[in-house]
Amino acid sequence: MVQEPARSAKGTYGEDSPLVRVLGHEGRAKILDVFLGKHYTELTAADVTRLSGIARSTFTRNVEELLELDLIEETGKYDGSQHYKLNKDNPVTKILADTQHKLLEHDEQIINNSSSHRTVSIQRDSHEDEMTESQESLAEKLAHKLADDQSADMPQNGHPA
């Protein structure tokens, strides 16, 4: 039986969803992709923008959210630049890393089957970002994984310990 993704406390699947908060913006997904790929490295904003192809303003707009979610952490300021690294101890980061690794096993299939460039617009805080259908599929799979992990952690009485 397929389990529905967990809804937010407000009962919605939209912008209040943890999955949308993490991956709902293309820029944020690209930043996470860089940190997941360079998990052993401290990176500056300049490093991330160069590796991801995003604008500096996109990094600036998304970094606070990633810090707040504890997916990345500040490691210090050296040579006038703030450095960041992936928070490998965060359970959500571990799920994202596992999902990225599994997706890389199927990269050719994903690339070949997502050659269409149809996109779905997502509006948030008056910034319009785009999410490709393959990113939507990844987001859906991650939502199911998060829901499965949350239900596995839930005692039989249905209330958190």
Backbone bond lengths (Angstrom), bond angles and torsions (degrees), N, CA, C in turn:
res aa  C-N    CA-C-N  psi(-1)  N-CA   C-N-CA  omega(-1)  CA-C   N-CA-C  phi
1 M - - - 1.441 - - 1.529 109.00 -
2 V 1.318 116.25 133.66 1.461 121.51 179.99 1.514 108.82 -81.47
3 Q 1.317 115.73 130.32 1.448 121.54 179.90 1.519 109.41 -91.78
4 E 1.331 116.61 134.91 1.459 119.82 176.99 1.517 109.61 -71.13
5 P 1.350 116.96 147.79 1.465 119.45 176.13 1.522 110.19 -61.15
6 A 1.316 114.98 149.84 1.463 119.99 178.86 1.519 110.02 -66.31
7 R 1.320 115.92 139.44 1.460 120.65 175.83 1.515 108.74 -91.22
8 S 1.312 114.83 157.53 1.464 120.23 178.32 1.521 109.66 -70.45
9 A 1.313 115.75 172.78 1.460 121.21 179.37 1.526 111.02 -58.76
10 K 1.326 116.70 -27.39 1.466 120.36 178.94 1.521 111.53 -83.35
11 G 1.348 117.59 -2.23 1.448 120.99 176.80 1.514 114.26 81.53
12 T 1.324 118.20 17.43 1.454 120.17 -178.12 1.519 111.00 -111.86
13 Y 1.306 114.93 161.40 1.454 121.07 175.11 1.524 110.40 -105.09
14 G 1.282 117.86 1.95 1.462 122.56 -173.97 1.508 113.66 -84.19
15 E 1.311 115.25 -133.21 1.462 121.77 -173.04 1.517 113.61 -63.59
16 D 1.331 118.36 -20.15 1.456 120.69 178.74 1.525 112.13 -82.02
17 S 1.311 117.03 -7.50 1.457 121.47 179.84 1.523 110.49 -67.50
18 P 1.335 118.04 136.94 1.468 120.00 177.56 1.528 112.07 -58.07
19 L 1.303 117.10 -36.41 1.455 120.37 -179.40 1.523 111.37 -65.62
20 V 1.310 116.68 -43.13 1.462 120.12 178.53 1.523 109.72 -66.34
21 R 1.322 116.14 -37.56 1.468 118.96 179.21 1.526 111.03 -62.73
22 V 1.338 116.96 -37.71 1.463 120.86 -178.88 1.519 111.73 -79.26
23 L 1.332 118.22 -46.61 1.470 121.33 -171.00 1.522 114.55 -117.52
24 G 1.316 117.79 7.49 1.458 121.23 -172.60 1.511 116.68 -69.11
25 H 1.303 117.51 -10.37 1.457 121.34 178.71 1.526 108.44 -121.28
26 E 1.308 115.88 135.11 1.460 119.86 -179.37 1.530 111.08 -58.58
27 G 1.315 117.20 -41.42 1.461 120.43 179.46 1.518 112.04 -60.67
28 R 1.329 116.55 -43.55 1.463 120.61 179.07 1.522 110.84 -64.51
29 A 1.326 116.88 -40.52 1.471 120.62 177.84 1.531 110.71 -63.02
30 K 1.326 116.86 -39.46 1.473 120.04 178.34 1.530 111.57 -67.15
31 I 1.319 116.70 -39.84 1.471 120.22 177.84 1.522 109.69 -62.17
32 L 1.325 116.56 -46.83 1.465 120.27 178.59 1.519 111.71 -61.84
33 D 1.322 116.43 -39.24 1.462 120.65 178.44 1.530 110.79 -59.08
34 V 1.324 116.75 -42.34 1.463 120.63 178.27 1.525 110.29 -63.98
35 F 1.336 117.47 -48.54 1.462 119.78 -178.79 1.525 111.74 -64.67
36 L 1.321 117.66 -36.50 1.462 120.23 177.52 1.525 110.80 -67.35
37 G 1.323 116.65 -37.23 1.465 120.82 178.54 1.521 113.10 -74.61
38 K 1.307 116.60 -28.38 1.475 122.10 -178.56 1.533 109.49 -114.61
39 H 1.318 116.96 41.05 1.459 122.44 -172.23 1.528 114.21 -59.06
40 Y 1.301 117.40 -18.79 1.463 121.86 -177.89 1.531 111.80 -95.50
41 T 1.321 117.52 0.64 1.457 121.94 -169.76 1.524 112.00 -117.88
42 E 1.327 115.74 140.35 1.459 120.53 168.15 1.525 107.14 -82.10
43 L 1.325 116.32 134.80 1.460 121.38 -176.40 1.519 110.89 -127.44
44 T 1.317 115.35 149.18 1.465 121.48 173.02 1.523 108.47 -97.66
45 A 1.319 116.12 170.38 1.466 120.32 175.40 1.527 109.81 -57.85
46 A 1.326 116.91 -40.70 1.467 120.78 179.43 1.528 111.05 -62.26
47 D 1.334 117.17 -40.55 1.467 120.59 177.52 1.526 110.87 -60.98
48 V 1.327 115.71 -47.87 1.465 120.78 -176.84 1.526 111.17 -64.55
49 T 1.327 116.91 -43.56 1.472 118.84 -179.15 1.527 110.65 -66.41
50 R 1.320 117.14 -36.99 1.469 120.47 178.38 1.534 110.97 -67.01
51 L 1.318 116.87 -44.64 1.464 120.98 -177.09 1.522 113.26 -73.56
52 S 1.326 116.93 -31.16 1.466 120.31 -176.36 1.515 113.89 -95.24
53 G 1.327 116.55 -20.69 1.457 119.87 -177.50 1.519 113.52 80.38
54 I 1.321 117.66 14.42 1.465 120.39 178.79 1.527 109.77 -93.43
55 A 1.305 115.54 163.17 1.466 121.07 176.89 1.528 109.70 -77.80
56 R 1.309 115.86 155.72 1.467 120.70 177.80 1.524 110.79 -58.98
57 S 1.323 117.34 -36.94 1.464 120.69 179.69 1.532 111.22 -64.31
58 T 1.321 117.53 -33.73 1.465 121.49 177.14 1.525 110.05 -66.47
59 F 1.333 115.81 -42.05 1.470 119.43 176.42 1.527 109.95 -60.88
60 T 1.320 116.13 -49.02 1.461 121.57 -177.62 1.524 110.74 -60.07
61 R 1.325 116.80 -41.04 1.459 122.02 -178.44 1.532 111.87 -67.23
62 N 1.331 118.21 -27.09 1.459 121.50 -174.31 1.528 115.73 -106.43
63 V 1.319 118.58 -19.65 1.466 120.71 -173.49 1.526 112.14 -63.69
64 E 1.320 118.47 -39.23 1.462 120.38 -179.43 1.518 111.26 -62.77
65 E 1.317 116.54 -39.59 1.468 120.75 178.06 1.529 110.74 -63.34
66 L 1.310 117.28 -42.74 1.467 121.22 179.41 1.528 111.33 -67.56
67 L 1.320 116.98 -35.50 1.464 120.97 175.04 1.532 110.14 -68.04
68 E 1.318 116.16 -43.48 1.466 121.17 179.89 1.529 111.03 -62.28
69 L 1.320 116.09 -37.83 1.471 120.90 177.94 1.525 111.96 -76.80
70 D 1.324 116.47 -6.56 1.460 123.70 179.28 1.534 112.34 64.86
71 L 1.334 116.11 28.17 1.465 120.86 177.46 1.523 110.76 -84.13
72 I 1.327 116.23 -31.40 1.461 121.74 172.38 1.511 107.30 -126.73
73 E 1.314 115.79 163.95 1.456 119.81 178.77 1.517 110.30 -140.00
74 E 1.321 114.91 150.33 1.459 120.22 175.91 1.522 108.14 -77.35
75 T 1.335 116.11 136.86 1.467 119.96 -178.78 1.519 112.43 -111.75
76 G 1.301 117.30 -6.95 1.452 120.45 178.31 1.511 111.59 138.17
77 K 1.313 114.50 170.08 1.452 120.56 179.47 1.520 107.90 -113.53
78 Y 1.324 116.81 117.45 1.458 122.95 -179.63 1.519 108.70 -125.76
79 D 1.300 116.16 140.67 1.465 121.74 178.57 1.518 111.83 49.90
80 G 1.335 116.46 36.56 1.455 121.54 176.66 1.514 115.65 79.69
81 S 1.333 118.59 2.28 1.464 121.38 -178.69 1.520 110.98 -121.44
82 Q 1.330 115.47 135.26 1.461 121.04 175.10 1.527 108.47 -70.83
83 H 1.319 116.86 136.75 1.461 122.48 178.05 1.528 108.96 -111.04
84 Y 1.332 115.09 146.86 1.457 122.98 -178.62 1.520 108.77 -132.37
85 K 1.335 115.32 158.38 1.455 119.49 171.83 1.516 108.41 -147.74
86 L 1.314 115.27 162.28 1.453 122.21 177.40 1.531 108.80 -66.84
87 N 1.327 116.98 136.46 1.459 120.71 174.79 1.528 107.68 -86.24
88 K 1.315 116.32 93.16 1.459 121.80 -175.77 1.523 112.94 -70.89
89 D 1.331 118.32 -11.10 1.462 121.26 -179.81 1.529 112.92 -88.51
90 N 1.317 117.51 -12.98 1.457 121.54 -179.51 1.533 109.48 -73.68
91 P 1.343 119.30 128.29 1.466 120.70 -178.93 1.532 113.17 -61.56
92 V 1.321 117.83 -32.75 1.465 120.28 178.03 1.529 109.98 -67.78
93 T 1.319 117.12 -39.32 1.458 121.11 176.69 1.521 110.16 -61.40
94 K 1.326 116.30 -40.08 1.465 119.87 178.61 1.525 111.13 -63.30
95 I 1.334 117.34 -39.95 1.468 121.24 177.02 1.523 110.15 -64.33
96 L 1.335 116.42 -44.69 1.463 120.55 179.12 1.524 110.96 -62.14
97 A 1.326 117.86 -42.52 1.467 121.21 179.60 1.518 110.73 -64.46
98 D 1.326 116.95 -42.18 1.462 121.02 178.21 1.530 110.63 -63.70
99 T 1.322 116.03 -43.48 1.469 120.64 179.07 1.520 110.64 -64.02
100 Q 1.339 117.26 -43.31 1.465 120.34 178.79 1.525 110.17 -61.35
101 H 1.330 116.82 -43.52 1.469 120.73 179.56 1.529 110.51 -60.58
102 K 1.325 116.66 -44.61 1.470 120.53 179.50 1.524 111.12 -65.24
103 L 1.316 117.03 -38.94 1.464 120.29 178.45 1.527 111.22 -66.04
104 L 1.319 117.38 -36.08 1.466 120.32 179.43 1.524 111.63 -63.77
105 E 1.325 116.83 -26.78 1.455 120.61 176.00 1.528 111.16 -66.76
106 H 1.320 116.18 -21.00 1.464 122.23 -178.01 1.519 112.12 -117.94
107 D 1.330 117.42 22.43 1.462 120.40 -172.82 1.516 113.20 -58.98
108 E 1.313 117.91 -40.32 1.466 119.70 -179.21 1.522 110.70 -63.72
109 Q 1.324 116.77 -44.07 1.460 120.97 178.40 1.528 110.81 -62.06
110 I 1.320 116.65 -43.81 1.466 120.57 -179.15 1.516 111.01 -64.48
111 I 1.327 116.44 -44.74 1.465 120.39 179.99 1.522 110.68 -64.99
112 N 1.323 117.43 -45.27 1.465 120.86 -178.25 1.522 112.32 -67.68
113 N 1.319 117.59 -35.15 1.458 120.93 -177.16 1.518 113.48 -89.59
114 S 1.318 117.90 -4.84 1.460 119.43 179.09 1.520 110.57 -119.17
115 S 1.330 115.38 30.76 1.457 119.17 -177.97 1.523 112.44 -69.15
116 S 1.336 117.13 -19.66 1.460 117.84 175.54 1.514 108.04 -69.09
117 H 1.272 116.48 146.64 1.457 120.54 -176.20 1.514 111.16 -107.41
118 R 1.351 115.65 28.58 1.459 118.60 175.24 1.516 107.54 -66.67
119 T 1.316 116.55 139.62 1.461 120.68 179.99 1.514 109.94 -131.09
120 V 1.297 114.45 158.98 1.449 122.05 176.22 1.518 106.61 -116.83
121 S 1.308 116.81 125.70 1.464 119.76 179.72 1.511 110.17 -80.86
122 I 1.318 114.93 140.91 1.457 122.34 175.71 1.518 106.55 -127.30
123 Q 1.327 117.07 123.28 1.455 120.30 178.91 1.515 108.53 -100.61
124 R 1.312 115.16 140.49 1.457 120.67 177.67 1.511 107.66 -157.86
125 D 1.321 115.53 129.01 1.458 121.60 177.19 1.528 111.72 48.56
126 S 1.308 116.90 42.35 1.465 125.17 178.47 1.521 113.71 61.52
127 H 1.347 118.34 10.48 1.460 121.74 172.49 1.514 106.50 -104.51
128 E 1.306 117.35 131.51 1.450 119.87 -179.97 1.518 108.83 -105.93
129 D 1.315 115.58 116.58 1.456 122.01 176.28 1.520 107.07 -113.32
130 E 1.314 116.65 164.17 1.446 120.38 178.92 1.511 110.08 -119.39
131 M 1.342 114.82 146.02 1.443 121.31 178.57 1.537 106.55 -125.35
132 T 1.324 118.03 123.82 1.452 120.24 178.81 1.513 109.72 -72.55
133 E 1.329 116.85 163.76 1.453 120.24 179.04 1.518 111.33 -60.94
134 S 1.341 118.51 -35.97 1.465 119.91 178.89 1.529 110.37 -66.77
135 Q 1.334 117.90 -35.23 1.458 120.30 175.91 1.522 110.12 -67.96
136 E 1.349 117.00 -37.61 1.460 120.14 176.41 1.518 110.28 -61.08
137 S 1.333 116.87 -42.39 1.457 121.59 179.29 1.520 110.52 -62.67
138 L 1.338 117.26 -44.40 1.456 121.77 177.11 1.525 109.64 -60.86
139 A 1.321 116.69 -43.39 1.454 120.77 -179.54 1.524 110.28 -62.19
140 E 1.319 117.08 -40.79 1.454 121.14 179.29 1.530 110.81 -64.77
141 K 1.333 117.06 -43.57 1.466 121.03 178.79 1.519 110.72 -63.78
142 L 1.323 117.19 -40.23 1.457 121.05 179.50 1.524 110.29 -66.68
143 A 1.322 118.01 -37.87 1.466 121.28 178.09 1.520 110.38 -61.53
144 H 1.335 116.40 -42.64 1.463 119.91 177.56 1.523 110.94 -63.99
145 K 1.340 116.97 -41.61 1.471 121.17 179.59 1.517 110.23 -63.94
146 L 1.333 117.34 -43.47 1.464 120.71 178.56 1.521 110.82 -63.23
147 A 1.347 117.09 -41.65 1.462 121.09 179.29 1.524 110.25 -64.47
148 D 1.332 117.54 -42.05 1.466 121.29 177.87 1.517 110.72 -62.25
149 D 1.343 117.04 -44.79 1.462 120.86 -179.75 1.525 111.33 -64.57
150 Q 1.341 116.47 -39.27 1.462 119.79 179.75 1.524 110.46 -66.99
151 S 1.332 118.09 -41.08 1.456 120.03 -179.08 1.521 110.64 -70.74
152 A 1.331 118.52 -30.33 1.463 121.50 177.02 1.524 110.94 -68.49
153 D 1.331 117.00 -30.39 1.460 121.46 179.68 1.528 112.80 -83.43
154 M 1.330 117.27 -9.50 1.453 122.38 -174.94 1.530 109.73 -87.05
155 P 1.346 119.46 128.31 1.465 121.66 176.04 1.521 110.64 -62.22
156 Q 1.321 117.66 164.27 1.453 121.75 -176.22 1.515 113.52 -61.36
157 N 1.332 119.02 -25.71 1.456 120.82 179.19 1.523 112.83 -74.83
158 G 1.358 116.94 -4.48 1.458 121.37 175.92 1.510 114.90 83.78
159 H 1.325 117.99 2.21 1.461 121.36 -179.90 1.521 109.59 -114.23
160 P 1.311 118.01 141.14 1.460 120.32 177.82 1.524 110.99 -61.11
161 A 1.304 114.72 149.88 1.476 119.89 -179.40 1.506 111.19 -71.25
